Amino acid sequence: MKTADFDFDLPEDRIALRPAEPRDSARLLVVRDGGLSDHAIRDLADFLRPGDALVFNDTRVIPARLSGVRERAGPDGETLTVPVEATLHHRDAPDVWSAFMKPGKRIKPGDRIVFQSLTATVEAKSDDGLIALRFDVSGPALDEAIRAVGVMPLPPYIAAKRPEDDRDRSDYQTVFAQYDGSVAAPTAGLHFTPALLNAIRARGVTTHAVTLHVGAGTFLPVKADDTADHRMHSEWGTVSDETAAALNAVRAAGGRIVCVGTTSLRLLESATTPDGVIQPFHGDTAIFITPGYAFRAANVLMTNFHLPKSTLFMLVSAFAGLDTMKAAYAHAVATGYRFYSYGDGSLLFRH
């Protein structure tokens, strides 16, 4: 399909710069059988059935944006420095992260990058723009150093409008967050509160965790004219034996799999066999879902409103239908829904 098929008009003032307070007071657009209805996130339990399974992503966002300088020896032996910024993407080894860097064109293997008290050496540079950084510390010591010098990696469409601040350290983290590793929040999870979870469980819905560490590639636009030419960056995830068994039991009993966010959906689809059996999963996934994809696991998807021509808008169009999603987004724009990471949510039933 053409990338232009997934374009739509979005006014700048629809981009949310802060989350709703309280979190479950955000709006919820329910999209089912081609119809649209307006609700609030706190109404979510009303659309679930006893025996359903709610699946969320328990990854924790790390302060993955690092500012520093590139060091290189000059022609007379002096040290030349250039300011740089790195957004960590994927943990490749205990002391190695792949990152997107700005400016990145002149960076080459062997360069030293100093991020305040943290130092790394450029080990490799790939054609897709990723730069491998080998740090001088490893494992938990590296994790601690990143926490000390990094800032929360707000999406570009928010960071361009205001700086990151201390409030984002809590706002840009879900109530489920447990395992460090993401450089972007699984944003549908930002809407949840303990009270909402209690209401869902009281409805007879079970809750289950998977882990997908979201990479910086989620922020990248699709540059290819044809979706077939777009390459997804991989992200690491895990579905435990226990969770896989529990979800298979839910399906066998006639319950639905309700994914909180595209991250949990993409991971479950990666872990599910063509005949619909969810298997334990531990590793990288680069699954790219566009219209025509045959869903194996997910029946219902709760997700935020996404960028025009993004891989995530392509995913929701595959899930609920392109024409339906274009109509849903036009309705959301016209009626003042708030878009993107800190914005409102939608509940999509698979077409």
Buried (B, 14 or more C-beta within 10 A) or exposed (E): BEBEBBEBEBEEEBBBBEBBEEBBBBBBBBBBEEEBEBBBBBBBBEBBEEBBBBBBBBBBBBBBBBEBBBBBEEEEEEEEBBEBBBBBBBBBEEBBBBBBBEEBEEBEEEBBBBBEEBBBBBBBBEEEBBBBBBBBBEEEEBBEBBEEBBBBBBBEBBBEEEEBEEEBEEBBBBBBBEBBBBBBBBBBBBBBBEEBBEBBEEBEBBBBBBBBBBBBBBBBEBEEEEBEEBEBBBBBBBBBEEBBEBBBEBBEEEBBBBBBBBBBBBBBBBBBEEEEBBEEBEEEBEBBBBBEBEBBBBBBBBBBBBBBBBBBBBBBBBBBBBEBBBBBBEBBBEEEBBBBBBBBBBBBBBB
